[in-house]
Amino acid sequence: MRWIAVAVLASSGLVSCATYQDELASGQRAFEASEHDRALAIFRALEPDTARLSASERARYAYLRGMTDFRIGYQAEARHWLSVAFALEQQSPGSLPEDWNKRLTESLKDLNEEVYTGGIESLSNAASAKAAPSTEDTGDTTPPAAPPKAPPKADDN
């Protein structure tokens, strides 16, 4: 009976290791299908476990995470993850496919140039940098709603 328990524990350890690679592959499929919000959710969930990935897989993770952030408009985060991918590629050349490495270098160069010319503030997230549309943008001519009135005070008679 004990050997069954040992076999189950050993196989569950192997399954859990494969899970991280599966999650990385799932995130990559979402990225390649232009499902960037889904890819980002997968990558964020995988982030605490990236130490369990091989060096090559960590480089892949950092590249895919950075490019996902880049495409969504999270430029500061994209610069961080692409810098990590660049450093990992420098440590282990060939970790990334040649076309990824080229795209990585170009994207990181663009983001760095933005920082060098406009400061780190120039990388504010596109999603949060967008102001709420004005009535001129939407064509809406209704005035904004008035704030609610305070309730009348009770007389102390």
MISE-773143 format. One line per 8 residues: number of its first residue (from 1); their letters; for each residue x, y, z of N, C-alpha, C, O, CB. Coordinates in nm, 3 decimals, decimal comma, always signed. Each point is the difference from the previous one (the first is absolute). Glycine has a CB too. Layout:
// residues N
NUM) A) X/Y/Z/X/Y/Z/X/Y/Z/X/Y/Z/X/Y/Z ~ ...
***
This chain:
// residues 157
1) MRWIAVAV) +0,082/-0,119/+0,000/-0,082/+0,119/+0,000/+0,086/+0,126/+0,000/-0,034/+0,100/-0,063/-0,145/-0,227/+0,183 ~ +0,292/+0,121/-0,049/+0,088/+0,116/+0,006/+0,058/+0,033/-0,136/+0,014/+0,118/-0,033/+0,040/-0,174/+0,268 ~ -0,020/-0,043/-0,314/+0,059/+0,028/-0,130/-0,098/+0,073/-0,090/+0,042/+0,077/-0,086/+0,103/-0,279/+0,110 ~ -0,277/+0,178/-0,006/-0,100/+0,073/-0,078/+0,001/+0,147/+0,040/-0,006/+0,088/-0,085/-0,137/-0,297/+0,066 ~ +0,150/+0,236/+0,149/+0,003/+0,138/+0,048/+0,125/+0,071/-0,052/-0,007/+0,115/-0,042/-0,123/-0,181/+0,248 ~ +0,244/-0,003/-0,202/+0,124/+0,059/-0,050/-0,011/+0,027/-0,150/+0,042/+0,106/-0,046/+0,088/-0,226/+0,224 ~ -0,187/+0,027/-0,252/-0,016/+0,019/-0,145/-0,091/+0,117/-0,030/+0,027/+0,078/-0,091/+0,008/-0,322/+0,057 ~ -0,143/+0,257/+0,111/-0,092/+0,112/-0,020/+0,069/+0,132/+0,030/-0,013/+0,096/-0,076/-0,182/-0,244/+0,134
9) LASSGLVS) +0,269/+0,154/+0,052/+0,071/+0,123/+0,035/+0,106/+0,035/-0,104/+0,015/+0,116/-0,038/-0,056/-0,164/+0,279 ~ +0,113/-0,051/-0,286/+0,103/+0,024/-0,101/-0,061/+0,048/-0,130/+0,051/+0,094/-0,062/+0,092/-0,268/+0,167 ~ -0,250/+0,111/-0,147/-0,062/+0,042/-0,126/-0,065/+0,136/+0,014/+0,001/+0,078/-0,096/-0,040/-0,317/+0,037 ~ -0,016/+0,272/+0,175/-0,060/+0,133/+0,017/+0,108/+0,107/-0,003/-0,024/+0,112/-0,046/-0,163/-0,210/+0,181 ~ +0,308/+0,065/-0,087/+0,111/+0,094/-0,011/+0,038/+0,025/-0,144/+0,029/+0,113/-0,038/+0,055/-0,188/+0,258 ~ -0,085/-0,029/-0,300/+0,031/+0,015/-0,143/-0,109/+0,078/-0,071/+0,028/+0,082/-0,087/+0,100/-0,297/+0,092 ~ -0,252/+0,189/+0,034/-0,111/+0,071/-0,063/+0,006/+0,148/+0,033/-0,024/+0,084/-0,087/-0,116/-0,291/+0,099 ~ +0,172/+0,240/+0,113/+0,005/+0,141/+0,037/+0,113/+0,072/-0,074/-0,015/+0,117/-0,035/-0,079/-0,174/+0,261
17) CATYQDEL) +0,206/-0,010/-0,250/+0,107/+0,061/-0,078/-0,045/+0,027/-0,143/+0,029/+0,106/-0,056/+0,141/-0,222/+0,200 ~ -0,240/+0,021/-0,200/-0,048/+0,018/-0,137/-0,104/+0,111/-0,006/-0,016/+0,064/-0,104/+0,061/-0,306/+0,057 ~ -0,115/+0,266/+0,156/-0,103/+0,102/+0,002/+0,057/+0,138/-0,031/-0,063/+0,077/-0,073/-0,064/-0,213/+0,238 ~ +0,243/+0,168/-0,113/+0,059/+0,131/-0,025/+0,032/+0,018/-0,148/-0,025/+0,106/-0,057/+0,120/-0,105/+0,289 ~ -0,040/-0,104/-0,293/+0,029/+0,005/-0,143/-0,131/+0,008/-0,080/-0,007/+0,070/-0,101/+0,220/-0,201/+0,138 ~ -0,314/+0,060/+0,009/-0,131/+0,005/-0,067/-0,060/+0,139/+0,007/-0,056/+0,050/-0,097/+0,020/-0,291/+0,153 ~ +0,049/+0,304/+0,061/-0,053/+0,136/+0,016/+0,075/+0,098/-0,090/-0,060/+0,089/-0,060/-0,005/-0,142/+0,297 ~ +0,195/+0,036/-0,246/+0,080/+0,086/-0,089/-0,045/-0,020/-0,144/-0,016/+0,097/-0,074/+0,212/-0,108/+0,232
25) ASGQRAFE) -0,216/-0,113/-0,198/-0,046/-0,029/-0,137/-0,140/+0,055/-0,023/-0,030/+0,050/-0,108/+0,172/-0,257/+0,105 ~ -0,227/+0,199/+0,104/-0,135/+0,054/-0,012/+0,003/+0,152/-0,016/-0,074/+0,056/-0,082/-0,013/-0,246/+0,221 ~ +0,172/+0,257/-0,062/+0,017/+0,145/-0,014/+0,054/+0,038/-0,136/-0,042/+0,099/-0,059/+0,079/-0,084/+0,303 ~ +0,056/-0,095/-0,294/+0,056/+0,027/-0,133/-0,108/-0,016/-0,107/-0,008/+0,082/-0,092/+0,234/-0,161/+0,170 ~ -0,309/-0,024/-0,067/-0,109/-0,018/-0,098/-0,096/+0,119/+0,004/-0,043/+0,048/-0,105/+0,061/-0,298/+0,129 ~ -0,051/+0,297/+0,095/-0,089/+0,117/+0,013/+0,065/+0,123/-0,062/-0,066/+0,078/-0,069/-0,034/-0,175/+0,279 ~ +0,229/+0,116/-0,185/+0,073/+0,112/-0,057/-0,002/-0,006/-0,153/-0,028/+0,100/-0,066/+0,175/-0,092/+0,270 ~ -0,118/-0,125/-0,258/+0,005/-0,016/-0,146/-0,137/+0,013/-0,063/-0,011/+0,031/-0,119/+0,209/-0,178/+0,146
33) ASEHDRAL) -0,305/+0,123/+0,050/-0,136/+0,016/-0,050/-0,051/+0,143/+0,023/-0,118/+0,028/-0,022/+0,076/-0,273/+0,067 ~ +0,130/+0,334/-0,002/-0,033/+0,140/+0,030/-0,105/+0,013/+0,110/-0,077/+0,095/+0,002/+0,132/-0,038/-0,237 ~ -0,056/-0,153/+0,326/-0,086/+0,005/+0,118/+0,086/+0,053/+0,115/+0,031/-0,073/+0,094/-0,180/-0,122/-0,174 ~ +0,186/+0,320/+0,070/+0,100/+0,056/+0,089/-0,046/+0,009/+0,145/+0,080/-0,022/+0,091/+0,006/+0,148/-0,283 ~ -0,212/-0,096/+0,216/-0,049/+0,005/+0,138/+0,007/-0,139/+0,064/+0,040/-0,013/+0,116/-0,191/+0,206/-0,176 ~ +0,113/-0,293/-0,015/+0,007/-0,138/+0,050/+0,144/-0,041/+0,023/+0,033/-0,061/+0,102/-0,246/+0,005/-0,224 ~ +0,300/+0,088/+0,027/+0,142/-0,033/+0,014/+0,058/+0,065/+0,124/+0,074/-0,064/+0,075/-0,052/+0,042/-0,324 ~ -0,054/+0,149/+0,271/+0,053/+0,070/+0,116/-0,049/-0,064/+0,129/+0,077/-0,011/+0,096/-0,068/+0,222/-0,229
41) AIFRALEP) -0,134/-0,252/+0,136/-0,052/-0,068/+0,120/+0,076/-0,130/+0,027/+0,034/-0,030/+0,114/-0,262/+0,131/-0,156 ~ +0,254/-0,175/-0,062/+0,075/-0,126/+0,015/+0,141/+0,029/+0,049/+0,049/-0,066/+0,091/-0,186/-0,040/-0,274 ~ +0,203/+0,205/+0,122/+0,138/+0,031/+0,039/+0,007/+0,053/+0,143/+0,093/-0,034/+0,074/-0,041/+0,083/-0,313 ~ -0,147/+0,033/+0,278/+0,000/+0,051/+0,137/-0,020/-0,114/+0,101/+0,062/+0,001/+0,107/-0,152/+0,219/-0,189 ~ +0,006/-0,316/+0,048/-0,022/-0,114/+0,090/+0,126/-0,087/+0,007/+0,028/-0,060/+0,104/-0,274/+0,063/-0,160 ~ +0,320/-0,011/-0,052/+0,121/-0,083/-0,005/+0,120/+0,069/+0,066/+0,095/-0,067/+0,040/-0,182/-0,036/-0,250 ~ +0,085/+0,234/+0,220/+0,116/+0,077/+0,046/+0,062/-0,051/+0,131/+0,123/-0,012/+0,006/-0,224/+0,205/-0,119 ~ +0,023/-0,224/+0,217/+0,064/-0,046/+0,125/+0,077/-0,132/-0,016/+0,084/-0,033/+0,084/-0,266/+0,148/+0,038
49) DTARLSAS) +0,154/-0,189/-0,226/+0,061/-0,132/-0,019/+0,107/-0,002/-0,108/+0,045/-0,108/-0,040/-0,257/+0,010/+0,115 ~ +0,254/+0,213/-0,124/+0,097/+0,001/-0,110/+0,135/-0,057/+0,041/+0,077/-0,044/-0,086/-0,193/+0,243/-0,006 ~ +0,146/-0,200/+0,221/+0,127/-0,060/+0,045/+0,002/-0,150/-0,028/+0,108/-0,061/-0,004/-0,089/+0,236/+0,182 ~ -0,133/-0,234/-0,196/-0,009/-0,144/-0,029/+0,020/-0,031/-0,148/+0,009/-0,116/-0,040/-0,163/+0,093/+0,235 ~ +0,161/+0,127/-0,277/+0,024/-0,017/-0,143/+0,149/-0,008/-0,027/+0,081/+0,049/+0,078/-0,295/+0,074/-0,132 ~ +0,250/-0,184/-0,057/+0,142/-0,003/-0,041/+0,042/+0,141/-0,043/-0,085/+0,087/-0,018/+0,067/-0,331/-0,055 ~ +0,147/+0,265/+0,058/+0,051/+0,131/-0,041/-0,060/+0,043/-0,134/-0,038/+0,116/-0,018/+0,252/-0,162/+0,142 ~ -0,222/-0,046/-0,217/-0,058/+0,029/-0,131/-0,148/+0,034/+0,012/-0,048/+0,091/-0,067/+0,215/-0,245/-0,040
57) ERARYAYL) -0,239/+0,083/+0,192/-0,142/+0,027/+0,020/-0,021/+0,134/+0,070/-0,096/+0,071/-0,030/+0,051/-0,318/+0,041 ~ +0,133/+0,282/+0,081/-0,011/+0,131/+0,065/+0,022/+0,112/-0,101/-0,068/+0,103/+0,006/+0,148/-0,204/+0,211 ~ +0,013/+0,083/-0,309/+0,021/+0,100/-0,105/-0,124/+0,011/-0,087/-0,043/+0,110/-0,035/+0,291/-0,157/+0,035 ~ -0,307/-0,068/-0,035/-0,125/+0,000/-0,078/-0,112/+0,071/+0,075/-0,073/+0,081/-0,056/+0,143/-0,296/-0,053 ~ -0,081/+0,183/+0,237/-0,103/+0,063/+0,084/+0,018/+0,153/-0,001/-0,095/+0,074/-0,026/+0,083/-0,281/+0,172 ~ +0,134/+0,252/-0,118/+0,026/+0,145/+0,008/-0,029/+0,068/-0,134/-0,057/+0,109/-0,003/+0,231/-0,151/+0,180 ~ -0,134/-0,023/-0,286/-0,026/+0,058/-0,133/-0,151/+0,009/-0,025/-0,051/+0,106/-0,037/+0,269/-0,201/-0,048 ~ -0,289/-0,015/+0,105/-0,144/-0,002/-0,027/-0,075/+0,095/+0,093/-0,094/+0,068/-0,042/+0,113/-0,305/-0,035
65) RGMTDFRI) +0,022/+0,244/+0,202/-0,064/+0,091/+0,095/+0,025/+0,144/-0,043/-0,092/+0,082/+0,001/+0,119/-0,250/+0,185 ~ +0,097/+0,199/-0,224/+0,032/+0,135/-0,043/-0,073/+0,041/-0,127/-0,051/+0,112/-0,010/+0,271/-0,140/+0,115 ~ -0,225/-0,062/-0,202/-0,069/+0,033/-0,125/-0,151/+0,010/+0,020/-0,066/+0,079/-0,067/+0,249/-0,194/-0,060 ~ -0,237/+0,036/+0,220/-0,143/+0,011/+0,032/-0,028/+0,135/+0,062/-0,093/+0,069/-0,041/+0,077/-0,318/+0,074 ~ +0,096/+0,288/+0,066/-0,016/+0,133/+0,062/+0,015/+0,110/-0,105/-0,075/+0,097/+0,001/+0,163/-0,187/+0,217 ~ +0,009/+0,074/-0,307/+0,024/+0,098/-0,105/-0,124/+0,016/-0,089/-0,040/+0,113/-0,031/+0,286/-0,170/+0,035 ~ -0,305/-0,053/-0,044/-0,116/+0,006/-0,090/-0,124/+0,053/+0,069/-0,086/+0,060/-0,064/+0,182/-0,250/-0,061 ~ -0,108/+0,168/+0,255/-0,115/+0,052/+0,074/+0,018/+0,150/+0,024/-0,098/+0,074/+0,009/+0,063/-0,298/+0,102
73) GYQAEARH) +0,161/+0,268/-0,100/+0,026/+0,141/+0,025/+0,063/+0,026/+0,135/+0,015/+0,115/+0,040/-0,205/-0,063/-0,186 ~ +0,228/-0,156/+0,217/+0,068/+0,014/+0,128/+0,150/+0,011/-0,026/+0,076/-0,095/+0,017/-0,258/-0,039/+0,104 ~ +0,223/+0,252/-0,163/+0,136/+0,019/-0,050/+0,107/-0,014/+0,107/+0,106/-0,057/-0,026/-0,202/+0,204/-0,145 ~ +0,072/-0,096/+0,290/+0,101/-0,011/+0,106/+0,022/-0,147/+0,035/+0,114/-0,044/+0,017/-0,179/+0,272/+0,074 ~ -0,044/-0,303/-0,079/+0,011/-0,142/+0,029/+0,066/-0,074/-0,115/+0,081/-0,091/+0,021/-0,285/+0,105/+0,123 ~ +0,170/+0,025/-0,265/+0,060/-0,062/-0,118/+0,151/+0,021/+0,002/+0,076/-0,093/-0,027/-0,288/+0,129/-0,105 ~ +0,255/+0,084/+0,163/+0,144/+0,029/+0,004/+0,068/-0,086/+0,105/+0,110/-0,051/-0,023/-0,154/+0,287/-0,053 ~ -0,020/-0,253/+0,191/+0,058/-0,084/+0,105/+0,019/-0,143/-0,049/+0,110/-0,055/+0,007/-0,218/+0,200/+0,167
81) WLSVAFAL) -0,001/-0,205/-0,224/+0,007/-0,142/-0,038/+0,087/-0,022/-0,122/+0,068/-0,103/-0,009/-0,295/+0,072/+0,104 ~ +0,228/+0,124/-0,188/+0,088/-0,015/-0,116/+0,146/+0,016/+0,042/+0,088/-0,064/-0,059/-0,270/+0,152/-0,091 ~ +0,209/-0,005/+0,249/+0,137/+0,011/+0,052/+0,042/-0,130/+0,067/+0,115/-0,043/-0,013/-0,147/+0,289/+0,046 ~ -0,060/-0,308/+0,039/+0,029/-0,130/+0,063/+0,029/-0,104/-0,108/+0,096/-0,076/+0,010/-0,244/+0,134/+0,188 ~ +0,063/-0,060/-0,302/+0,021/-0,096/-0,110/+0,135/+0,025/-0,067/+0,072/-0,095/-0,032/-0,321/+0,081/-0,005 ~ +0,283/+0,139/+0,018/+0,129/+0,035/-0,063/+0,116/-0,051/+0,085/+0,096/-0,058/-0,052/-0,200/+0,262/-0,053 ~ +0,096/-0,182/+0,236/+0,107/-0,045/+0,091/+0,010/-0,152/+0,000/+0,111/-0,055/-0,001/-0,146/+0,259/+0,144 ~ -0,079/-0,273/-0,141/+0,002/-0,146/-0,002/+0,057/-0,053/-0,131/+0,071/-0,100/-0,002/-0,270/+0,097/+0,156
89) EQQSPGSL) +0,167/+0,070/-0,263/+0,054/-0,040/-0,130/+0,152/+0,022/-0,004/+0,072/-0,079/-0,060/-0,293/+0,135/-0,051 ~ +0,268/+0,049/+0,175/+0,144/+0,026/+0,007/+0,071/-0,108/+0,082/+0,111/-0,041/-0,033/-0,155/+0,288/+0,011 ~ -0,020/-0,291/+0,130/+0,058/-0,104/+0,085/+0,002/-0,137/-0,068/+0,094/-0,077/+0,015/-0,173/+0,204/+0,184 ~ -0,028/-0,155/-0,274/-0,013/-0,130/-0,068/-0,035/+0,025/-0,146/-0,116/-0,014/-0,039/+0,043/-0,101/+0,253 ~ +0,172/+0,151/-0,297/-0,029/+0,029/-0,141/-0,072/-0,117/-0,067/+0,032/-0,117/+0,022/+0,170/+0,266/-0,030 ~ -0,300/-0,114/-0,074/-0,078/-0,101/-0,069/-0,125/-0,043/+0,075/-0,072/-0,089/-0,045/+0,282/+0,012/-0,056 ~ -0,237/+0,140/+0,216/-0,120/-0,033/+0,075/-0,126/+0,039/-0,076/-0,104/-0,064/+0,013/+0,233/+0,095/+0,199 ~ -0,119/+0,074/-0,291/-0,114/+0,049/-0,076/+0,024/-0,023/-0,149/+0,114/+0,005/-0,046/-0,163/+0,169/+0,223
97) PEDWNKRL) -0,058/-0,199/-0,251/+0,015/-0,012/-0,146/+0,055/+0,131/-0,058/-0,018/+0,107/+0,058/-0,173/-0,273/-0,066 ~ +0,256/+0,156/-0,104/+0,065/+0,117/-0,061/-0,098/+0,113/-0,028/+0,031/+0,116/+0,026/+0,136/-0,270/-0,127 ~ -0,286/+0,122/+0,049/-0,097/+0,105/-0,030/-0,051/+0,066/+0,129/-0,027/+0,121/+0,000/-0,040/-0,244/-0,209 ~ +0,052/+0,048/+0,318/-0,039/+0,058/+0,128/+0,110/+0,092/+0,051/-0,027/+0,110/+0,049/-0,114/-0,312/+0,004 ~ +0,265/+0,158/-0,066/+0,112/+0,079/+0,048/+0,007/+0,133/-0,076/+0,027/+0,104/+0,060/+0,097/-0,315/-0,001 ~ -0,149/+0,207/-0,188/+0,002/+0,122/-0,081/-0,113/+0,095/+0,045/+0,023/+0,119/+0,019/+0,076/-0,247/-0,215 ~ -0,219/+0,074/+0,212/-0,115/+0,080/+0,044/+0,023/+0,054/+0,140/-0,035/+0,115/+0,029/-0,118/-0,253/-0,174 ~ +0,213/+0,057/+0,231/+0,033/+0,042/+0,136/+0,094/+0,120/-0,003/-0,025/+0,100/+0,067/-0,005/-0,336/+0,014
105) TESLKDLN) +0,135/+0,226/-0,157/+0,098/+0,107/-0,009/-0,062/+0,128/-0,053/+0,025/+0,108/+0,054/+0,153/-0,278/-0,090 ~ -0,259/+0,159/-0,068/-0,064/+0,119/-0,058/-0,100/+0,064/+0,098/+0,000/+0,122/+0,017/+0,027/-0,224/-0,245 ~ -0,110/+0,021/+0,291/-0,100/+0,053/+0,093/+0,066/+0,064/+0,121/-0,041/+0,108/+0,043/-0,120/-0,284/-0,118 ~ +0,262/+0,111/+0,129/+0,070/+0,055/+0,115/+0,072/+0,129/-0,037/+0,003/+0,094/+0,080/+0,025/-0,325/+0,013 ~ +0,028/+0,236/-0,212/+0,067/+0,123/-0,047/-0,102/+0,115/-0,007/+0,029/+0,111/+0,043/+0,139/-0,249/-0,175 ~ -0,286/+0,111/+0,076/-0,105/+0,103/-0,009/-0,041/+0,049/+0,139/-0,013/+0,121/+0,022/-0,068/-0,224/-0,236 ~ +0,059/+0,010/+0,306/-0,041/+0,038/+0,135/+0,109/+0,078/+0,071/-0,028/+0,098/+0,070/-0,119/-0,300/-0,059 ~ +0,271/+0,161/-0,027/+0,112/+0,072/+0,062/+0,013/+0,140/-0,057/+0,027/+0,095/+0,074/+0,091/-0,312/-0,037
113) EEVYTGGI) -0,137/+0,232/-0,168/+0,008/+0,134/-0,062/-0,110/+0,091/+0,055/+0,023/+0,119/+0,020/+0,075/-0,221/-0,228 ~ -0,217/+0,045/+0,233/-0,107/+0,080/+0,060/+0,041/+0,051/+0,136/-0,024/+0,116/+0,034/-0,147/-0,248/-0,159 ~ +0,234/+0,046/+0,204/+0,043/+0,039/+0,134/+0,112/+0,103/-0,008/+0,000/+0,097/+0,075/-0,065/-0,321/+0,013 ~ +0,160/+0,204/-0,179/+0,113/+0,093/-0,012/-0,046/+0,138/-0,045/+0,059/+0,100/+0,042/+0,091/-0,293/-0,095 ~ -0,253/+0,202/-0,031/-0,045/+0,130/-0,049/-0,109/+0,062/+0,087/-0,002/+0,122/+0,018/+0,060/-0,198/-0,245 ~ -0,149/-0,006/+0,281/-0,113/+0,056/+0,074/-0,005/-0,035/+0,146/-0,095/+0,037/+0,070/-0,025/-0,046/-0,278 ~ +0,219/-0,062/+0,257/-0,002/-0,041/+0,140/-0,089/-0,122/+0,021/-0,074/-0,040/-0,090/+0,115/+0,277/+0,158 ~ -0,031/-0,293/+0,048/-0,077/-0,122/+0,031/-0,150/+0,027/-0,005/-0,078/-0,092/-0,024/+0,267/+0,012/+0,168
121) ESLSNAAS) -0,229/+0,205/-0,123/-0,142/+0,035/-0,006/-0,058/-0,026/-0,139/-0,121/-0,019/-0,014/+0,160/+0,192/+0,190 ~ +0,047/-0,174/-0,277/-0,048/-0,022/-0,137/-0,052/-0,142/-0,020/-0,064/-0,028/-0,101/+0,227/+0,199/+0,022 ~ -0,136/-0,259/+0,173/-0,046/-0,139/-0,011/-0,125/-0,026/+0,081/-0,028/-0,115/+0,035/+0,262/+0,047/-0,073 ~ -0,310/+0,172/+0,068/-0,122/-0,023/+0,077/-0,090/-0,094/-0,078/-0,003/+0,002/-0,123/+0,020/+0,225/+0,231 ~ -0,090/-0,309/-0,034/-0,086/-0,099/-0,064/-0,104/+0,067/-0,088/-0,065/+0,096/+0,041/+0,100/-0,249/+0,153 ~ -0,049/+0,103/-0,314/-0,096/+0,055/-0,095/-0,141/-0,006/+0,055/-0,079/+0,093/-0,020/+0,227/-0,161/-0,168 ~ -0,181/-0,038/+0,257/-0,136/-0,017/+0,052/-0,031/+0,106/+0,106/-0,110/+0,054/+0,001/+0,123/-0,301/-0,048 ~ +0,082/+0,277/+0,136/-0,028/+0,097/+0,104/+0,028/+0,143/-0,046/-0,049/+0,094/+0,062/+0,104/-0,268/+0,107
129) AKAAPSTE) +0,021/+0,191/-0,276/+0,032/+0,134/-0,048/-0,115/+0,060/-0,080/-0,005/+0,122/-0,018/+0,245/-0,186/+0,012 ~ -0,331/-0,020/-0,040/-0,112/+0,052/-0,077/-0,097/+0,072/+0,092/-0,046/-0,056/+0,100/+0,072/-0,130/-0,268 ~ -0,055/+0,309/+0,135/-0,095/+0,076/+0,080/-0,141/-0,041/-0,040/-0,023/-0,052/-0,109/+0,185/+0,245/+0,130 ~ -0,254/-0,168/+0,069/-0,140/-0,028/-0,032/-0,040/+0,089/-0,116/+0,042/+0,116/-0,004/-0,095/-0,182/+0,244 ~ -0,026/+0,016/-0,334/-0,037/+0,082/-0,116/-0,083/+0,120/+0,041/-0,085/-0,009/+0,088/+0,091/-0,195/-0,230 ~ +0,021/+0,316/+0,076/-0,078/+0,120/+0,028/-0,128/-0,006/-0,082/-0,016/-0,086/-0,087/+0,225/+0,221/+0,136 ~ -0,300/-0,043/-0,020/-0,125/+0,003/-0,076/+0,027/+0,035/-0,145/-0,078/-0,039/-0,088/-0,048/+0,104/+0,294 ~ +0,234/+0,007/-0,232/+0,035/+0,032/-0,139/+0,037/-0,127/-0,076/-0,033/-0,014/-0,118/+0,111/+0,242/+0,189
137) DTGDTTPP) -0,008/-0,321/-0,003/+0,042/-0,125/-0,064/-0,117/-0,092/-0,029/-0,002/-0,067/-0,103/+0,219/+0,088/+0,219 ~ -0,315/-0,023/-0,026/-0,110/-0,095/-0,013/-0,120/+0,059/-0,072/-0,087/-0,074/-0,047/+0,166/-0,035/+0,254 ~ -0,087/+0,241/-0,216/-0,115/+0,064/-0,062/-0,117/+0,011/+0,097/-0,108/+0,042/-0,041/+0,183/-0,130/-0,179 ~ -0,057/+0,051/+0,344/-0,104/+0,004/+0,101/-0,017/+0,144/+0,047/+0,096/+0,063/+0,042/-0,046/-0,301/+0,031 ~ -0,172/+0,290/-0,081/-0,024/+0,138/+0,039/-0,072/+0,011/+0,133/-0,026/+0,111/+0,046/+0,020/-0,051/-0,285 ~ -0,027/-0,172/+0,303/-0,067/+0,007/+0,129/+0,099/+0,043/+0,107/+0,113/-0,050/+0,005/-0,276/-0,128/-0,076 ~ +0,121/+0,270/+0,157/+0,091/+0,046/+0,104/+0,024/-0,111/+0,101/-0,083/-0,089/+0,015/+0,004/+0,327/-0,046 ~ +0,193/-0,234/+0,100/+0,026/-0,100/+0,101/-0,104/+0,008/+0,111/-0,054/+0,107/+0,027/+0,299/-0,099/-0,082
145) AAPPKAPP) -0,271/-0,119/+0,120/-0,099/-0,003/+0,108/+0,049/+0,084/+0,116/+0,119/+0,004/+0,031/-0,197/-0,234/-0,102 ~ -0,018/+0,298/+0,136/+0,034/+0,081/+0,116/+0,028/-0,093/+0,118/-0,059/-0,108/+0,010/-0,084/+0,301/-0,094 ~ +0,232/-0,152/+0,173/+0,027/-0,083/+0,117/-0,125/-0,008/+0,087/-0,081/+0,093/-0,001/+0,326/-0,030/-0,005 ~ -0,263/-0,172/+0,080/-0,120/-0,012/+0,083/-0,001/+0,106/+0,107/+0,105/+0,039/+0,052/-0,113/-0,283/-0,096 ~ -0,113/+0,290/+0,077/-0,015/+0,103/+0,104/+0,008/-0,067/+0,136/-0,039/-0,115/+0,017/-0,103/+0,259/-0,169 ~ +0,193/-0,069/+0,249/+0,006/-0,050/+0,135/-0,141/-0,003/+0,059/-0,082/+0,085/-0,033/+0,318/+0,005/+0,061 ~ -0,265/-0,187/+0,057/-0,134/-0,004/+0,060/-0,022/+0,121/+0,089/+0,095/+0,053/+0,058/-0,094/-0,304/-0,066 ~ -0,127/+0,295/+0,018/-0,027/+0,117/+0,085/+0,032/-0,031/+0,146/-0,016/-0,112/+0,047/-0,164/+0,188/-0,207
153) KADDN) +0,226/+0,028/+0,230/+0,033/-0,016/+0,141/-0,128/+0,005/+0,082/-0,092/+0,076/-0,030/+0,319/+0,027/-0,005 ~ -0,232/-0,185/+0,136/-0,116/+0,000/+0,090/+0,010/+0,119/+0,093/+0,108/+0,035/+0,046/-0,127/-0,287/-0,059 ~ -0,097/+0,315/+0,041/-0,002/+0,113/+0,093/+0,014/-0,053/+0,142/-0,054/-0,105/+0,034/-0,091/+0,243/-0,191 ~ +0,216/-0,065/+0,237/+0,019/-0,040/+0,141/-0,098/+0,072/+0,089/+0,041/+0,044/+0,107/+0,202/-0,087/-0,150 ~ -0,367/+0,059/+0,010/-0,098/+0,071/+0,083/-0,053/-0,085/+0,106/-0,084/+0,044/+0,079/+0,024/+0,092/-0,267
***
